[in-house]
Amino acid sequence: MTENAALPTEGASESAGQRPSRRRGALLFLRDVVIIVGAALLISFLIKTFLIRSFYIPSESMKSTLEVNDRIIVNQLVPEFAPIERGDIVVFRDPGGWLPSTPEQPQPPVQAALDWLGSVVGLSAPDSDEHLVKRVIGLPGDRVVCCNDLGQLSVNGVPLDEPYVRLPAGATAVSADDFQAEVPAESLWVMGDNRYDSSDSRYNRETFTKGFVPFDDVVGRAVVISWPLDRWSWLDNYPLVFDGVGDAQVSAE
């Protein structure tokens, strides 16, 4: 009694054939997404590791150039592949004793995971509190002295007119305390732009590095404020301020 058996229609046959094809297409699409995301993460990781990195500003020591919670992009090719110049704003690891030891604060698992992922691709910097950001005033061999009768700082005998310095009302000198220092080889003398509220080279003379920042501790040069958007701007190193200083001669040890 096979004469009355129903035969599969042409449409049903096509539908059955399309299901594996659609499933295969979805799997290929998912594979492509995974490859693209993985490649993007790898590229971001390499960029963060070798080229640029993001930091946030936790203190007022560089005010008004940098405000608290500003995000900055740091060029990590400095100083290995590009020289540091006077006036550069640099991010560096604590040379030892500059920062107070603070216990690590516990984070919710989700926030910790997001911070970790952001740090991998260079979009966040959970270790910003372990770094410092200051302006380079003295290079190896420079003699930095403050202050002259006009309240100015001088480098190698050349007084500087520093437009980036923030002073409290009534202050006329660019430093509350007089000082003089000769920068050793492979080191920097750094100061905050907010001169009366910056724990910089002046106030770390009793540490292991005597207030100087070794090149090995420099993470890189800050080049731009990336966040918030209304503060987006390139960071100036004011070459005209240091134009007459000239090259320093590092004395042999």
Secondary structure, 3 states (H helix, E strand, C coil): CCCCCCCCCHHHHHHHHHHHHHHHHHHHHHHHHHHHHHHHHHHHHHHHHHCEEEEECCCCCCCCCCCCCCEEEEECCCCCCCCCCCCCEEEEECCCCCCCCCCCCCCCHHHHHHHHHHHHHCCCCCCHHHEEEEEEEECCCCEEEECCCCCCEEECCEECCCCCCECCCCCCCCCCCCEEEECCCCEEEEECCEHHHCCCHHHCCCCCCCCCEEHHHEEEEEEEEEECHHHCEECCCCCCCCCCCCCCCCCCC
